[in-house]
C-alpha cells in the first residue's frame, strides 16, 4: 500500500476477501463492467448532455491516455477541484483508470486549503475550472504552483492560462496507437489507494482519508443496496460529487455500480430540481436538511409531476422526525436517513424498516461485518440505550489517516476501531445520534473546524481571545458564532472581522455569521473555555431576540 497509509491487518483482509466484501476490482473496472452489461444505456445527464455508459468509458479512457502523456503516473496524487459536470466524472474515472489518486477538493476551497492539500499529499497535478462567478481558479493554481514546485501540471476545464492544459482539447484530440497501448499495460492493484477524501477537520485543516479500490467499491455497492438501487434507478445529485455522500454513499458510484442513471441538477432550487424530476423520471434524490426544508415550504414542486420519486435521502445533519413525516406526506416517497463518515462507516435506515426506525433513527450499518461499539470516556463498551462515543471498524473503514501517525494514535483504538467523535445510543444495530464529542460546527452538512477558524481570527490585531461555537439555525441546523474578547481600547466590528477573514482565502461556509463581543469567557478550573456555556448563552439570547419579534441572526457573512 502507498507509503504513509495504514493497511488492514492480514487476517482481517483475508476474511473480507473470503466473505466477498472485496471483489478485487478497481473503480474504473466497476464502471467498465456496467458498461459491458448495457453499453447504450444512459449513464449521465447534465444540462443538455446525455452520455451512455459506452460514451463514459471511452471518453474517460481517452482522457486517461492524455494524462499519461502529460506525465501522470500510478499513485500520483492529483488535487481535483471541479464543479459537478461531465468534466468531473471523466476526470475521476480517468485518474482511477491509471491508478493515480484524485484528492477531492471542494469548489469553495481557496488558497489556504489547497496549499494544505498539496503539501499534505505531495500532489503533482491540480485540476480546476477556469472561473466560477467572480473567482478565477487558474490564478489560484498559478500562485499555489509557485509555492510548490512539486505541482508540475495544472489542467483546466475551460479556457486554460499560460502553461496550463486544456481538458477539452485533451478529450477531443485523436489518440495515437502508443497511448492506447500504454493504458492497456496499466493494471492498478484493487487493494491500493484509489481516492483521498477530506475529513471534517476536528483540529486545524482537514486530514486526508485514503480509500482503496476494494473498500470504496464495497462502500458504493452496500449503500446502493440499502438505497434500493438497480438498473432502473435514476439518481439525482445536487451537492458536490467530491463529497463522500454524493460520490459513493451511495451517490454517483452507487448509481453506476448498479447500472442506473446519474442526473446532475444545476442547483437545489425547487424549480430546477422538480423540473428535472419530471423530465428524467428521477427515483432517488440525495439531499440535506436545508434543501428539504426549502422544498417542503415551497409551492413550486406542486407544479411538476414527481410521481416517479421513491426515495429522498438525507445526509450530513439529522433530519427531525416531523420533517421526515412531512416529506413522506408531501412527496409520497420514503425519507431515508444516511449517517456516517468519509472515514468509512455508513448507516442507512432500510426502506422497509418499521416507522420507529425509519422516522426516528440514524439508520444501521450497511455491512454485516461493520463492528460498532459505544464507549465511555475510559474506552469501556456501554450497553444498549446508554449514550457514549461511537467507534467502528470494518471492511470499508480506514485504519489510519494518510501520513498522520500522531493523529492516528488518538483517533483509533489499539485494536483498530475508529473513534468517530459522535455521541450516540444503540438499539441493537440501529443508532440514534445525540450530539458530537468533537469540536465541529455542522452547517447543513458542511463541517467547520472551530480551531481552524479560531486560529485565523486570533491573527486579527484587535483580537485578544476567541471561541467559535455553534448557534442553532432552523434551516442549516447550526451556524458559527464567534465570541471575541477585543484588546484593551479596541472595538471590533462584524464587517471588519469578515473582511479580514476573506483576505485569508478560506471557504465562505466557514465564516462566522454572528459576532459577540465579551469581556471574559466562562472557564473550567483548569482554565479551559467552557464552550457549552457559550452555546447555551447564544441560544438563549437568540430566543430572547425572537420573543421580541427581532431577527435572531442579523449579522450574516455568507454570500
Secondary structure by P-SEA (a helix, b strand, c coil): cccccccccaaaaaaaaaacccccccaaaaaaaaaaacccccccccccccccaaaaaaaaaaaaaaaaaacccccbbbbbbccccaaaaaaaaaaaaacbbbbcccccccaaaaaaaaaaccccbbbbccccccccaaaaaaaaaaacccccbbbbccccccccccaaaaaaccccaaaaaaaaacccccccccbbbbcccccccbbbbbbcaaaaaaaaaaaaaaaccccccbbbbccccccccccccccaaaaaaabbbbbbbccccaaaaaaaaaaacccbbbbcaaaaaaaaacccccccccccccbbbbccccccaaaaaaaaaaccbbbbbbbbcccbbbbbcccccccccccccccccccccbbbbbbcccccccccccbbbbbbccccccccccccaaaaaaaccccccccccccccccccbbbbccccccccccccccccaaaaaaaaaacccccbbbbbbbbbccccbbbbbbccccccccccaaaaaaaaaaacccccccccbbbbbcccccccccccaaaaaaaaaaaaaaaaaaaccccccccccc
